[in-house]
Amino acid sequence: MINPMTNDEIEELVGLNEVDKNMLKTRKNGIPLTDNQVNTLAKYNIDSSKAKDMKELLYMIEEVDDADDDDELSILADEISELDYYMNTRQ
């Protein structure tokens, strides 16, 4: 017998209940980041509010990533780099 899942269980399973945490929000310094990205940065003692732009934030990540060699920071740096490219490249 199949146990039917409730809507809440389905939303939790596919991550829909965390949509707000994954939405880009422009921070006070003008850098668009999700809440999850800010939390990941904070986990590595990187204060994203101190960066004046995405390039400086990427530099801050690179300094920590070189010391830790952590895949999580590398993936985050790739996401920010890609966002920076699309936001600052004219067509």
C-alpha positions as CSV (number, residue, x, y, z in Angstrom):
1,M,0.0,0.0,0.0
2,I,1.4,3.4,-1.0
3,N,1.4,6.0,1.7
4,P,0.2,9.3,0.1
5,M,2.3,12.4,1.0
6,T,0.9,15.6,2.1
7,N,1.5,18.8,0.2
8,D,3.8,20.0,3.1
9,E,5.9,16.8,2.8
10,I,6.2,17.2,-0.9
11,E,7.2,20.8,-0.6
12,E,9.8,20.0,2.0
13,L,11.1,17.1,-0.2
14,V,11.7,19.3,-3.2
15,G,12.9,22.3,-1.3
16,L,9.9,24.6,-2.1
17,N,9.6,25.6,1.5
18,E,13.1,27.2,1.3
19,V,12.4,29.4,-1.8
20,D,12.9,32.6,0.1
21,K,16.3,31.5,1.3
22,N,17.3,30.8,-2.3
23,M,16.1,34.1,-3.8
24,L,18.7,36.7,-4.8
25,K,18.4,39.8,-2.6
26,T,20.4,42.9,-3.2
27,R,22.3,43.6,0.1
28,K,23.1,47.0,1.5
29,N,26.4,47.1,-0.3
30,G,24.6,46.4,-3.6
31,I,25.8,42.8,-4.0
32,P,23.0,40.3,-4.9
33,L,23.2,37.2,-2.7
34,T,20.8,34.6,-1.4
35,D,20.3,34.1,2.4
36,N,21.9,30.6,1.9
37,Q,25.0,32.2,0.3
38,V,25.3,34.7,3.1
39,N,25.0,31.9,5.7
40,T,27.7,29.9,3.9
41,L,30.0,32.9,3.8
42,A,29.4,33.5,7.5
43,K,30.3,29.9,8.2
44,Y,33.8,30.6,6.9
45,N,34.0,34.0,8.7
46,I,33.6,36.0,5.5
47,D,31.5,39.1,6.1
48,S,29.9,39.9,2.7
49,S,28.8,43.3,3.9
50,K,32.4,44.5,4.0
51,A,32.9,43.9,0.2
52,K,32.3,46.9,-2.0
53,D,31.5,44.7,-5.1
54,M,31.4,41.1,-6.3
55,K,35.1,41.2,-7.4
56,E,36.2,42.1,-3.8
57,L,33.9,39.4,-2.4
58,L,35.4,36.8,-4.8
59,Y,38.9,37.9,-3.6
60,M,37.8,37.4,0.1
61,I,36.5,33.9,-0.8
62,E,39.6,33.0,-2.7
63,E,41.8,33.9,0.3
64,V,39.9,31.6,2.6
65,D,39.4,28.9,0.0
66,D,43.2,28.7,-0.6
67,A,43.7,28.0,3.1
68,D,40.7,25.5,3.5
69,D,40.6,24.0,0.0
70,D,36.8,23.5,0.5
71,D,34.5,22.5,-2.4
72,E,31.6,24.4,-0.9
73,L,33.5,27.7,-1.1
74,S,34.7,26.9,-4.6
75,I,31.1,26.3,-5.8
76,L,29.9,29.5,-4.1
77,A,32.7,31.5,-5.8
78,D,31.7,30.0,-9.2
79,E,28.1,31.0,-8.6
80,I,29.1,34.6,-7.7
81,S,31.5,34.8,-10.6
82,E,28.9,33.7,-13.0
83,L,26.4,36.2,-11.6
84,D,29.0,38.9,-11.8
85,Y,29.7,38.1,-15.5
86,Y,26.0,38.2,-16.5
87,M,25.3,41.4,-14.5
88,N,28.3,43.3,-15.8
89,T,28.7,42.2,-19.4
90,R,27.1,44.3,-22.0
91,Q,25.4,42.7,-25.0
